[in-house]
Amino acid sequence: MNPSKNRNDFRIDRNHPDYPQSAVLIDHDGNTLYRFDKDWTDDHIFEALDFAIKSYFIGVRLGREKMAKEIRQILDARQ
C-alpha cells in the first residue's frame, strides 16, 4: 500500500447513495475510505486525512528503522 500524500487525489461525497446524511471520503480509485457525520466540514475531514497520512508514513519509517536494526543485530551475532 502506498497512500497518496496529495489532497487532490481524494474527494468528499455528501450525496453518496449508500451513506445518506454523511460525508464520505473517497480515494482516486473510487474506494470509500471513511464515512463522517454530515456535520464535519471539508476542512475538518481533510485535516483528519492529513493526520492519518502523516501517521501512516511515520509508522512506515519507524517500522523500517526497527527492521534495519534487527537485521544489523542478526548480522552482528553471526560474526
HUKANOR-V549566 format. One record per pair of residues at least 12 apart in sequence whose C-alpha atoms are under 10 Angstrom apart, sorted by sequence separation. I is the first residue (numbers start at 1). J is the second residue. If there is no record, write none. Layout:
{{I,J} {I,J}}
This chain:
{{11,23} {12,24} {13,25} {22,34} {23,35} {24,36} {11,24} {12,25} {13,26} {22,35} {23,36} {24,37} {11,25} {12,26} {21,35} {22,36} {23,37} {24,38} {10,25} {11,26} {12,27} {20,35} {21,36} {22,37} {23,38} {34,49} {10,26} {11,27} {16,32} {19,35} {21,37} {22,38} {23,39} {33,49} {9,26} {10,27} {11,28} {19,36} {20,37} {21,38} {22,39} {23,40} {25,42} {9,27} {10,28} {19,37} {20,38} {21,39} {22,40} {23,41} {8,27} {9,28} {10,29} {11,30} {13,32} {16,35} {19,38} {23,42} {7,27} {8,28} {9,29} {10,30} {12,32} {25,45} {7,28} {9,30} {10,31} {11,32} {14,35} {24,45} {25,46} {10,32} {12,34} {13,35} {14,36} {23,45} {4,27} {10,33} {12,35} {14,37} {3,27} {4,28} {12,36} {14,38} {25,49} {14,42} {12,41} {13,42} {12,42} {11,42} {12,45} {12,46} {11,46} {10,46} {7,46} {10,49} {7,49} {7,50} {5,49} {6,50} {5,50} {6,53} {5,53} {4,53} {5,54} {3,53} {5,57} {3,56} {2,56} {3,57} {2,57}}
